[in-house]
């Protein structure tokens, strides 16, 4: 009797236990299946989370690189130059294992018609506006350059700073027959690319590209290149060379009465000493053409100065 009461008591206590208090009893087969399912699910979730994080991060970085940062810096001179001319150029040089001039040449060879100078100009403008900024005179200021060249209608032109040959092609395509354009480039790597761009435009016969420092070559213009004076000089090289090279051309007698100097980037990056000189000197009559830094909204301009003798 006493044994039965104990069994009934234990049985009643068990019936009053909550489901959470009752011991869980699984078969060994069920335990293995649960463990196996959990071990498979966890790595899958981890990989999916990692994949989503990488994809989202990559999309954010691309949006920043392609649209957001360019939209912000296009109104600020310093930021625009640092972003385009330092950061982006280094990134693309590393990723593509090529240089910016080489990429510009590739755009010309891919998109421009051989022998058509204007298609070469358009191909470079499209690439630099939509793909990668470059320090060409650009499409907006290029119209000012075209206007001055057409107005002067020069027989002899000196360009200081060839870079990839963009402005060289623009100028040469507007010159009258038998006109002569001499362009000076200090960087031999730029000169290699410029020669190919000029050849693609079909203008080799009108252009003489000379490698070297402007300060060394300007005094040799008469003896070595047979030029008495220049009708038009386009300054687009190192900004700190604008003033000394202008004075050097005066000293060497390369400017005649009516010779026109057209200087690019007089606001950004800027050439304050040169501007002060041509605007205050009685030997020049100067006019400023307001514009923007190539392929941006940053204020820049070109200074046209007529030498009065």
C-alpha positions in Angstrom: 0.0 0.0 0.0 2.7 2.4 1.0 4.7 1.6 -2.2 1.6 2.3 -4.4 1.0 5.7 -2.7 4.5 6.7 -3.5 4.2 5.7 -7.2 0.9 7.6 -7.4 2.4 10.7 -5.8 5.4 10.7 -8.2 3.0 10.2 -11.1 0.8 13.1 -10.0 3.8 15.4 -9.6 4.9 14.6 -13.1 1.5 15.3 -14.5 1.6 18.8 -13.0 5.1 19.8 -14.5 5.1 22.3 -17.3 6.3 21.4 -20.7 9.5 23.5 -20.1 10.2 21.6 -16.9 9.9 18.2 -18.4 13.1 16.5 -19.5 13.5 16.4 -23.3 14.2 13.0 -24.6 15.5 12.6 -28.2 16.7 9.6 -30.1 20.4 9.6 -31.0 19.3 9.8 -34.7 17.3 13.0 -34.1 20.1 14.6 -32.3 22.5 13.9 -35.1 20.1 15.3 -37.7 19.6 18.5 -35.7 23.3 19.0 -35.2 23.9 18.4 -38.8 21.2 20.9 -40.0 22.5 23.6 -37.7 26.1 23.1 -38.7 25.1 23.5 -42.4 22.9 26.5 -41.9 25.4 28.6 -40.0 28.1 28.7 -42.6 25.6 29.5 -45.3 24.3 32.4 -43.4 27.8 33.7 -42.7 28.7 33.5 -46.4 25.5 35.3 -47.5 26.0 38.0 -45.0 29.7 38.5 -46.1 28.6 38.5 -49.8 25.9 41.1 -49.1 28.4 43.3 -47.2 31.0 43.1 -49.9 28.5 43.8 -52.7 27.0 46.7 -50.8 30.4 48.2 -49.9 31.5 47.9 -53.5 28.4 49.6 -54.8 28.8 52.4 -52.3 32.5 52.9 -53.3 31.6 52.9 -57.0 28.9 55.5 -56.4 31.3 57.7 -54.4 34.0 57.4 -57.1 31.8 57.7 -60.2 29.2 60.3 -59.2 29.1 61.7 -55.6 32.7 62.9 -55.2 33.0 64.3 -58.8 29.7 66.2 -58.3 31.1 67.7 -55.1 34.6 68.7 -56.2 33.6 70.1 -59.6 32.9 73.5 -58.0 36.1 73.6 -55.9 39.4 74.3 -57.6 41.7 72.7 -55.1 39.6 69.7 -54.5 39.0 69.1 -58.2 42.7 69.1 -59.0 43.6 66.9 -56.1 40.8 64.4 -56.9 41.2 64.2 -60.6 44.9 64.9 -61.1 46.3 62.9 -58.1 43.9 60.4 -56.6 41.9 59.2 -59.6 45.0 59.2 -61.9 46.9 57.0 -59.4 44.1 54.6 -59.0 43.6 54.1 -62.7 47.3 53.9 -63.3 47.5 51.1 -60.8 44.4 49.2 -61.9 45.0 49.5 -65.7 48.8 49.4 -65.6 48.9 52.3 -68.0 49.2 56.1 -67.9 46.6 58.7 -68.5 48.1 59.8 -71.8 48.1 56.2 -73.0 44.5 55.8 -72.1 43.7 59.0 -74.0 45.5 57.7 -77.0 43.5 54.5 -76.7 40.3 56.5 -76.8 41.4 58.3 -79.9 42.3 55.1 -81.7 39.1 53.5 -80.7 36.6 56.3 -81.4 38.2 58.9 -83.8 38.4 58.7 -87.6 41.9 58.5 -88.9 42.7 61.7 -90.8 39.9 63.7 -89.2 41.2 66.3 -86.7 37.8 67.3 -85.4 36.9 63.7 -84.6 40.1 63.4 -82.7 39.2 66.4 -80.6 35.7 65.1 -80.0 37.0 61.6 -79.0 39.3 63.2 -76.4 36.6 65.5 -75.1 34.1 62.7 -74.7 36.6 60.5 -72.9 37.7 63.3 -70.6 34.2 64.5 -69.8 32.7 61.1 -69.2 35.5 58.8 -68.2 38.6 60.5 -66.9 39.5 64.1 -66.5 42.7 65.4 -68.1 44.5 68.8 -68.4 43.6 69.5 -72.0 42.3 73.0 -72.8 39.0 71.3 -73.0 35.8 71.8 -75.1 34.6 75.1 -73.5 37.9 77.0 -73.6 38.7 75.2 -76.8 36.0 77.3 -78.5 37.8 80.5 -77.3 41.1 79.1 -78.7 39.4 78.3 -82.0 38.0 81.8 -82.2 41.4 83.5 -81.6 43.2 81.2 -84.1 40.6 82.0 -86.7 40.7 85.8 -86.0 44.5 86.0 -86.1 44.8 83.5 -89.1 48.5 83.0 -88.2 51.3 81.9 -90.5 53.6 81.0 -87.6 52.4 79.6 -84.2 54.3 78.6 -81.1 52.7 76.4 -78.5 54.3 76.0 -75.1 53.2 72.7 -73.6 51.9 69.9 -76.0 50.8 67.3 -73.4 48.8 64.8 -75.5 48.4 67.0 -78.5 44.8 68.1 -78.0 45.2 71.8 -78.4 47.9 71.2 -81.0 45.4 69.4 -83.2 42.7 72.1 -82.6 45.1 74.9 -83.7 46.7 73.1 -86.6 43.3 72.1 -88.0 42.4 75.8 -88.4 45.7 77.1 -89.9 45.9 78.3 -93.5 47.9 76.3 -96.0 51.7 76.5 -95.6 51.3 77.8 -92.0 53.9 76.5 -89.4 53.1 75.3 -85.9 56.0 74.6 -83.5 55.0 72.9 -80.2 57.4 72.4 -77.3 57.0 69.6 -74.8 59.4 69.0 -71.9 58.1 65.5 -70.9 59.3 62.9 -73.4 56.5 60.4 -72.4 53.9 63.0 -73.3 55.7 63.7 -76.5 55.5 60.1 -77.6 51.8 60.1 -77.2 51.3 63.5 -78.8 53.1 62.4 -81.9 50.7 59.5 -82.3 47.6 61.6 -81.7 48.9 64.2 -84.2 49.6 61.4 -86.7 46.1 60.0 -86.2 44.6 63.4 -87.0 46.7 63.5 -90.2 48.5 66.7 -89.3 52.2 65.7 -89.2 53.0 68.0 -92.1 51.8 71.1 -90.3 53.2 70.4 -86.9 56.8 70.3 -85.6 57.0 68.8 -82.1 60.2 69.6 -80.3 61.2 68.0 -77.0 63.0 70.1 -74.4 62.7 73.0 -71.9 61.1 76.1 -73.2 63.8 78.3 -71.7 66.4 76.4 -73.7 64.5 76.2 -77.0 63.1 79.7 -77.3 66.5 81.4 -77.9 67.1 78.9 -80.7 64.0 79.5 -82.7 65.6 81.8 -85.3 68.7 79.9 -86.0 67.5 76.3 -85.7 63.9 76.6 -86.8 64.0 79.5 -89.2 61.3 81.6 -87.5 61.7 85.3 -87.4 58.6 86.1 -85.4 55.4 84.4 -84.2 52.0 85.6 -85.1 50.4 83.6 -82.3 51.8 82.1 -79.1 49.7 79.7 -77.0 50.9 79.3 -73.4 49.8 76.2 -71.7 52.8 74.7 -70.0 54.2 75.2 -66.4 52.4 78.2 -65.0 55.5 79.6 -63.4 57.1 79.7 -66.8 54.5 82.0 -68.4 56.2 85.3 -67.3 59.9 84.4 -67.8 59.2 82.8 -71.2 57.2 85.9 -72.3 60.1 88.1 -71.4 62.5 85.7 -73.1 60.5 85.9 -76.3 60.7 89.7 -76.1 64.4 89.6 -75.6 64.9 87.2 -78.5 62.8 89.4 -80.9 60.2 86.7 -81.5 57.3 89.0 -81.0 56.3 91.6 -83.6 53.8 94.4 -83.4 50.4 92.6 -83.5 51.7 89.3 -82.2 49.0 87.6 -80.0 49.7 85.7 -76.8 46.9 83.5 -75.5 47.4 82.1 -72.0 45.4 79.2 -70.5 44.6 78.5 -66.9 45.3 82.1 -65.8 42.8 81.7 -62.9 43.1 77.9 -62.0 45.7 77.0 -61.1 46.5 80.6 -61.8 49.3 82.9 -63.1 49.0 86.1 -61.0 52.5 87.4 -61.9 51.9 86.9 -65.6 48.5 88.6 -65.5 49.9 91.6 -63.5 52.7 92.0 -66.1 50.6 91.9 -69.3 47.8 94.0 -67.9 50.1 96.7 -66.5 52.7 96.8 -69.3 52.3 99.5 -71.9 53.6 97.0 -74.5 50.4 94.8 -74.3 46.7 95.2 -74.7 45.0 92.4 -72.8 41.5 91.0 -72.7 40.2 88.3 -70.3 37.9 85.5 -71.4 36.0 84.0 -68.5 35.4 80.3 -68.7 35.8 77.2 -66.6 38.6 74.7 -65.8 38.4 72.0 -68.3 35.5 69.6 -67.8 34.5 71.1 -64.5 32.4 74.1 -63.1 35.5 75.7 -61.5 36.1 79.2 -62.7 39.0 79.6 -65.0 39.8 81.8 -68.0 42.1 82.7 -70.9 44.1 85.9 -71.3 44.6 87.3 -74.8 47.4 89.8 -75.0 48.3 91.7 -78.2 52.0 92.9 -78.3 52.1 96.5 -79.2 55.8 96.7 -79.9 
